[in-house]
């Protein structure tokens, strides 16, 4: 077990989640290495969000083992919506995890200010969440997740509600922030978008629509961060088509009523 913990930032081993009156999720076997970016794709109801909650320790498996390995075990989580406190300004929102961890307020806010500057919100410290655009709110949420310098960053379709231009900019920002950290955090990124998955990650896994098992794994070509114009690269386009085909294959037997969540 010690060797396994060293090899992975986090992993699921023979994990099954059972729900009363619903199909079980799993068994799932999945690992993410330190510094690796992993994309998870699958149909709605395949259990993608459940997988993230298991990795984060927010949900307990019915069977199997959740491994949290290399590093200090710090985890950052970015949800589908920004989940910022509406009554507090952006600086207070981002400083909150540090203050909850016991950091003095002055230290927490100084680090939060630095984190907000890194995502392009250095001039919005006193802004309330309702005054932010969707892209800005997600940047603030990303800064909040990164401010504790996590070893594992979990992102649950954080860009799904944004326009394509803003999504692309945020992906580039995520790559830049990941590349600038030493050591680099592991990232698990849930998405429905196969182009986003191939562009963002070192590799992508596909969850079966019927049971949430990993049914395909594809490595993305090229290096991260991506060079300018890489979306037009023939290897990228071919990888997108391969992943799209695997996703379509995984959806051939979608249950009629599966309420496991996305």
C-alpha positions in Angstrom: 0.0 0.0 0.0 2.9 2.4 0.7 4.2 2.0 -2.8 0.7 2.7 -4.2 0.3 5.8 -2.1 3.6 7.1 -3.5 2.7 6.4 -7.1 -0.6 8.3 -7.0 -1.9 11.6 -5.9 -5.2 9.8 -5.6 -6.7 6.5 -6.8 -9.9 4.4 -6.6 -9.4 0.7 -6.3 -12.4 -1.6 -6.9 -14.7 1.1 -5.7 -18.5 0.5 -5.7 -21.1 2.9 -4.6 -24.6 1.6 -3.9 -27.8 3.6 -3.6 -31.2 2.4 -2.5 -33.4 1.8 -5.5 -30.7 2.8 -8.0 -28.1 1.1 -10.1 -24.7 0.8 -8.4 -21.7 2.8 -9.6 -18.7 0.7 -10.3 -16.5 -1.1 -9.7 -14.2 1.7 -10.6 -10.4 1.5 -10.9 -8.7 4.8 -11.6 -5.5 6.6 -10.5 -4.0 10.0 -11.2 -0.3 10.5 -10.8 1.3 13.5 -9.1 1.4 16.4 -11.5 -0.8 14.7 -14.1 -3.9 16.2 -15.7 -6.7 13.6 -16.2 -10.0 14.3 -18.0 -13.1 12.2 -17.2 -15.9 12.1 -19.8 -19.1 10.2 -19.8 -22.8 10.5 -20.4 -25.0 12.3 -17.8 -25.7 9.8 -15.0 -22.4 7.9 -15.6 -21.1 9.0 -12.1 -18.5 11.6 -13.0 -19.4 13.9 -10.2 -19.6 11.0 -7.8 -16.1 10.0 -8.8 -14.9 13.5 -7.8 -16.7 13.4 -4.5 -15.1 10.0 -3.7 -11.6 11.4 -4.5 -12.3 14.4 -2.3 -13.5 12.4 0.6 -17.0 14.0 0.4 -18.6 10.6 -0.2 -17.7 7.1 1.1 -17.6 4.0 -1.1 -19.8 1.0 -0.3 -16.9 -1.2 -1.2 -13.3 -0.7 -2.3 -10.5 1.7 -1.4 -9.8 5.4 -1.9 -6.1 6.1 -1.9 -4.7 9.6 -1.3 -1.0 9.4 -1.8 2.0 11.7 -2.5 2.2 15.1 -1.0 0.4 16.7 1.9 -3.0 15.5 0.9 -4.4 19.0 0.3 -7.4 19.0 -2.1 -8.9 21.9 -4.0 -12.4 21.6 -5.5 -14.1 23.7 -8.2 -17.8 23.0 -8.7 -20.1 23.5 -11.7 -21.1 26.9 -10.2 -18.7 29.4 -8.5 -20.4 28.9 -5.1 -19.0 32.2 -3.8 -20.5 33.8 -0.6 -22.7 36.6 -2.0 -22.4 38.8 1.1 -18.6 38.9 1.1 -16.2 40.5 -1.4 -13.9 38.5 -3.7 -10.9 38.8 -1.4 -12.7 37.4 1.6 -14.1 34.6 -0.5 -10.7 33.5 -1.6 -9.1 34.0 1.8 -11.7 31.8 3.5 -10.0 28.4 3.1 -6.8 29.7 4.6 -8.6 31.4 7.5 -10.5 28.1 8.2 -7.2 26.3 8.3 -6.0 28.7 11.0 -4.0 31.3 9.0 -4.0 34.8 10.5 -6.4 37.0 8.7 -3.6 39.3 7.4 -1.6 36.4 6.0 -4.7 34.8 4.5 -5.7 37.9 2.7 -2.2 38.7 1.4 -2.1 35.2 -0.1 -5.6 35.5 -1.5 -4.6 38.8 -3.1 -1.7 37.2 -4.8 -3.9 34.3 -6.0 -6.5 36.7 -7.4 -3.8 38.6 -9.3 -2.6 35.3 -10.8 -6.1 34.7 -12.3 -6.4 38.3 -13.6 -8.6 39.6 -10.8 -6.1 41.7 -8.9 -8.2 44.8 -9.4 -11.5 43.2 -8.2 -10.6 42.5 -4.5 -13.5 44.5 -3.1 -16.0 43.4 -5.7 -19.1 41.4 -4.7 -19.8 38.2 -6.5 -23.0 39.6 -8.1 -20.9 42.2 -9.8 -18.7 39.6 -11.6 -19.3 38.0 -15.0 -19.6 34.3 -15.2 -16.0 34.0 -16.3 -14.7 36.2 -13.5 -16.7 34.3 -10.9 -15.2 31.1 -12.1 -11.7 32.7 -12.0 -12.4 33.6 -8.4 -13.5 30.1 -7.6 -10.3 28.7 -9.2 -8.2 31.1 -7.1 -9.9 30.0 -4.0 -9.2 26.3 -4.8 -5.6 27.0 -5.5 -4.8 29.3 -2.6 -4.1 26.4 -0.3 -1.6 25.0 -2.8 -3.3 21.7 -3.2 -1.7 18.5 -4.3 -4.9 17.4 -6.0 -7.3 19.8 -7.8 -10.7 18.5 -8.7 -12.9 20.4 -11.3 -16.5 19.4 -11.9 -17.4 20.9 -15.3 -16.5 24.4 -14.1 -16.6 26.0 -17.6 -19.8 24.3 -18.9 -22.0 27.4 -18.6 -19.5 29.8 -20.2 -19.2 30.9 -23.8 -16.6 29.2 -25.9 -14.1 32.1 -26.0 -14.2 32.5 -22.2 -13.8 28.7 -21.8 -10.7 28.6 -24.0 -9.2 31.5 -22.0 -9.8 29.8 -18.7 -8.3 26.5 -20.0 -5.1 28.4 -21.0 -5.1 30.1 -17.6 -5.5 26.7 -15.9 -2.5 25.3 -17.8 -0.4 28.4 -16.9 -1.2 28.2 -13.2 -0.6 24.4 -13.2 2.8 24.8 -15.0 3.9 27.6 -12.7 3.5 25.5 -9.5 6.4 23.5 -8.1 5.6 20.7 -7.6 2.7 20.7 -10.1 -0.7 19.6 -8.7 -2.5 16.6 -10.0 -5.8 17.7 -11.7 -8.9 15.6 -12.4 -11.2 17.5 -14.7 -14.8 16.3 -15.5 -16.3 17.5 -18.8 -18.8 16.5 -21.5 -16.7 18.2 -24.1 -14.3 15.8 -25.9 -12.3 18.7 -27.5 -11.9 20.3 -24.0 -10.8 16.9 -22.6 -8.1 16.3 -25.2 -6.8 19.8 -25.2 -6.6 20.1 -21.4 -5.3 16.8 -20.2 -2.5 14.3 -20.5 -5.1 11.6 -20.9 -8.8 11.0 -20.8 -10.9 8.2 -19.5 -14.4 7.3 -20.5 -17.0 6.1 -18.0 -19.6 3.6 -19.1 -23.1 5.1 -19.1 -24.7 2.0 -17.6 -22.4 1.4 -14.6 -19.8 4.2 -14.3 -16.9 1.8 -15.0 -13.8 3.0 -16.9 -14.3 1.5 -20.4 -11.6 3.4 -22.4 -8.5 5.4 -21.8 -6.8 7.6 -24.4 -3.5 9.5 -24.1 -3.5 13.0 -25.6 -0.8 13.8 -28.1 1.7 16.7 -27.6 3.0 18.5 -24.5 1.3 20.7 -21.9 0.8 23.6 -21.9 -0.3 23.6 -25.6 1.6 25.7 -28.1 -0.3 28.4 -30.0 -2.5 27.1 -32.7 -2.5 23.6 -31.5 -6.3 23.1 -31.9 -5.6 23.0 -35.7 -3.0 20.2 -35.3 -4.0 17.0 -37.2 -2.9 14.9 -34.2 -5.2 16.9 -31.9 -8.2 16.5 -34.3 -7.6 12.8 -34.7 -7.4 12.4 -30.9 -10.7 14.3 -30.5 -12.4 12.0 -33.0 -11.1 8.9 -31.2 -12.4 10.1 -27.9 -15.7 11.0 -29.4 -16.1 7.5 -30.8 -15.3 5.9 -27.5 -17.8 8.2 -25.7 -20.5 7.3 -28.3 -19.7 3.6 -27.8 -20.1 4.0 -24.0 -23.6 5.5 -24.4 -25.1 2.7 -26.4 -26.9 1.2 -23.4 -27.9 4.2 -21.3 -30.3 3.2 -18.5 -33.8 4.6 -18.8 -33.8 6.1 -15.3 -30.4 6.5 -13.6 -30.3 9.1 -10.9 -26.7 8.7 -9.9 -25.8 12.2 -11.0 -23.5 13.5 -13.6 
